[in-house]
Amino acid sequence: MSASADVAELAGGLRTVVNRLGYALRAPLARQGVTPTRLTAMVVLDKSGPLRAGDLAAVLNISAASMSRLSEVLEEGDWIRREPDPADRRACLLSLSDRGSQALEQLRTESTGELAEAIATLDGDQRALLASALPALTALADRLVGADLLLKSSASASQPTA
């Protein structure tokens, strides 16, 4: 098998495993009606603080119409709140509500606990392999997600407002 075929096979296997883990780790919020897109929006607001809907849409890479529907659903569920932008009263800022913050904390606590329990069932060699892979997985995640979100949020911040 060629090196590129090995890399493609590794990428396929990793994608499958990461998706399965992600699904399992999101299950507590999914039971409350928080979809992956809603969860991502909430996490972005948690990390960035209040954002205009257009800026959040740019980070999430969704259309203005989709952002409108998403923010409406999140606001109706009391996951986020909408407040006037002090810099421009015609605009609104979206921020995580107390309920949204509590839901994210609950997710982190429950999913970390469930993951720790599952890791504890692995034998020592498997745990050691997992621990040794963590730096590479972190670097990969930073390359694929972290840099992309940072670029999008810094580009939005540097754009003048109308």
C-alpha positions as MATLAB code, in Angstrom:
seq = 'MSASADVAELAGGLRTVVNRLGYALRAPLARQGVTPTRLTAMVVLDKSGPLRAGDLAAVLNISAASMSRLSEVLEEGDWIRREPDPADRRACLLSLSDRGSQALEQLRTESTGELAEAIATLDGDQRALLASALPALTALADRLVGADLLLKSSASASQPTA';
ca = [
       0.000    0.000    0.000;
       1.348    3.468   -0.891;
       1.976    6.192    1.681;
      -0.964    8.226    0.371;
      -3.245    5.169    0.615;
      -2.044    4.609    4.190;
      -2.790    8.238    5.049;
      -6.217    8.034    3.413;
      -7.039    4.847    5.317;
      -5.864    6.426    8.586;
      -7.924    9.555    7.862;
     -11.026    7.474    7.153;
     -10.647    5.418   10.300;
      -9.955    8.485   12.441;
     -12.959   10.336   10.992;
     -15.231    7.409   11.802;
     -13.961    7.056   15.372;
     -14.070   10.807   16.055;
     -17.649   10.999   14.744;
     -18.703    8.085   16.966;
     -17.032    9.654   20.011;
     -18.529   13.062   19.213;
     -21.986   11.558   18.935;
     -21.623    9.825   22.294;
     -20.229   12.931   23.996;
     -23.043   15.170   22.681;
     -25.776   12.757   23.788;
     -26.614   14.545   27.068;
     -27.494   17.797   25.278;
     -29.079   16.006   22.340;
     -31.625   14.620   24.787;
     -32.495   18.256   25.567;
     -32.917   19.174   21.894;
     -29.515   20.757   21.332;
     -28.332   19.736   17.859;
     -24.648   19.811   16.822;
     -25.170   23.166   15.046;
     -26.877   24.651   18.089;
     -24.120   23.291   20.311;
     -21.419   24.796   18.091;
     -23.126   28.200   18.182;
     -23.364   28.024   21.965;
     -19.694   27.036   22.313;
     -18.601   29.890   20.034;
     -20.627   32.381   22.105;
     -19.213   30.888   25.300;
     -15.634   31.295   24.087;
     -15.962   34.619   22.233;
     -18.554   36.465   24.243;
     -21.394   38.429   22.638;
     -21.427   38.552   18.836;
     -23.624   40.071   16.186;
     -25.656   37.474   14.315;
     -23.713   38.116   11.106;
     -20.389   37.549   12.846;
     -21.631   34.315   14.416;
     -22.956   33.192   11.021;
     -19.520   33.844    9.497;
     -17.790   31.757   12.178;
     -20.334   28.952   11.714;
     -20.169   29.305    7.924;
     -23.952   29.501    7.545;
     -26.216   31.878    5.634;
     -27.981   34.868    7.166;
     -31.328   33.068    6.777;
     -29.999   29.971    8.566;
     -28.505   32.170   11.293;
     -31.847   33.895   11.748;
     -33.617   30.557   12.241;
     -30.840   29.249   14.490;
     -30.813   32.313   16.744;
     -34.615   32.242   16.941;
     -34.617   28.591   18.064;
     -31.806   29.175   20.566;
     -33.542   32.238   21.973;
     -36.892   30.429   22.241;
     -35.140   27.630   24.133;
     -33.535   30.201   26.451;
     -30.051   29.020   25.396;
     -29.029   32.520   24.241;
     -30.215   36.065   24.759;
     -30.450   38.944   22.314;
     -29.578   42.440   23.521;
     -29.042   45.783   21.798;
     -25.473   46.442   20.694;
     -24.256   49.389   22.797;
     -22.061   50.487   19.885;
     -25.025   50.556   17.466;
     -28.547   50.448   18.885;
     -29.879   49.297   15.475;
     -27.939   46.043   15.849;
     -28.261   43.213   18.364;
     -25.698   41.088   20.132;
     -26.234   37.409   20.815;
     -24.805   35.995   24.024;
     -25.088   32.784   25.962;
     -27.862   32.829   28.569;
     -27.480   31.458   32.080;
     -29.362   28.338   30.944;
     -27.007   27.991   27.968;
     -23.946   28.309   30.204;
     -25.350   25.734   32.615;
     -26.128   23.353   29.747;
     -22.565   23.590   28.411;
     -21.125   23.016   31.874;
     -23.436   20.020   32.344;
     -22.346   18.632   28.976;
     -18.673   19.039   29.818;
     -19.106   17.415   33.217;
     -21.256   14.507   32.024;
     -19.332   13.783   28.859;
     -15.957   14.004   30.615;
     -17.203   11.645   33.317;
     -18.582    9.177   30.788;
     -15.373    9.343   28.765;
     -13.229    8.838   31.879;
     -15.290    5.786   32.804;
     -14.859    4.354   29.308;
     -11.105    5.052   29.304;
     -10.808    3.315   32.679;
     -12.092    0.115   31.043;
      -9.169    0.062   28.594;
      -6.111   -1.932   29.534;
      -2.911   -0.116   30.483;
      -1.324   -0.479   27.046;
      -4.413    0.977   25.333;
      -4.476    3.910   27.775;
      -0.776    4.530   27.141;
      -1.349    4.499   23.364;
      -4.244    6.909   23.752;
      -2.148    9.228   25.931;
       0.736    9.171   23.452;
      -1.629   10.004   20.567;
      -3.164   12.987   22.370;
      -0.513   15.577   21.321;
      -0.857   14.584   17.654;
      -4.658   14.652   17.871;
      -4.525   18.073   19.535;
      -2.226   19.421   16.822;
      -4.542   18.015   14.162;
      -7.618   19.576   15.804;
      -5.832   22.920   16.132;
      -4.892   22.790   12.475;
      -8.391   21.865   11.280;
     -10.626   23.774   13.693;
      -8.761   26.224   15.880;
      -6.985   28.116   13.140;
     -10.128   28.273   11.015;
     -12.242   29.741   13.841;
      -9.502   32.201   14.782;
      -9.155   33.383   11.194;
     -12.901   33.811   10.777;
     -13.378   35.655   14.068;
     -10.385   37.962   13.514;
     -11.568   38.711    9.969;
     -15.028   39.579   11.292;
     -13.562   41.785   14.015;
     -11.435   43.711   11.559;
     -14.306   44.476    9.175;
     -15.864   47.926    9.595;
     -19.500   48.053   10.607;
     -22.078   49.958    8.610;
];
